């Protein structure tokens, strides 16, 4: 297991280590890239907090849900808190978990464009203030020109 960053308060790597240690995308996928973790995050971003609500919404086996929630808590993506009633535990997004919103929207928008047949109905993410679909995400330079895979590259750092 990789040593956690100083002061992080949670393990830096899955128990079996990183799949590609120097790659930020691989590390992110190691932490949140499986089906159930992504769907838990989707529901958490939509306000789900109780274990029973996650289980009902997702139809996932309780042991799998327990495992994924435990991992998301261990890696600082969710926090486990006592509900206001004091009778149950809730899972609340941390700042780190909330920062996954943009990545989740990008993945959703890719799905809207590429995972449905033309005219096939699907859910849509709406802006609460306007009631309109959230605009398609684009990466831009400060001058407004679009960044793509054709005009960016990954620089692998060496020690």
Buried (B, 14 or more C-beta within 10 A) or exposed (E): EEEBEEEEEEBBBBEEEBEEEEBEEBBEBBBBEBEBBBBBBBBBBEEBBEBEBBBEBBEBEEEBBEBBBEBBBBBBBBBEEEEEEEEEEBBBBBEBBEEBEEBBBBEBBEEBEEEEEEEEEEEEEEEEEEEEEEEEEEEEEEEEEEEEEEEEEEEEEEE
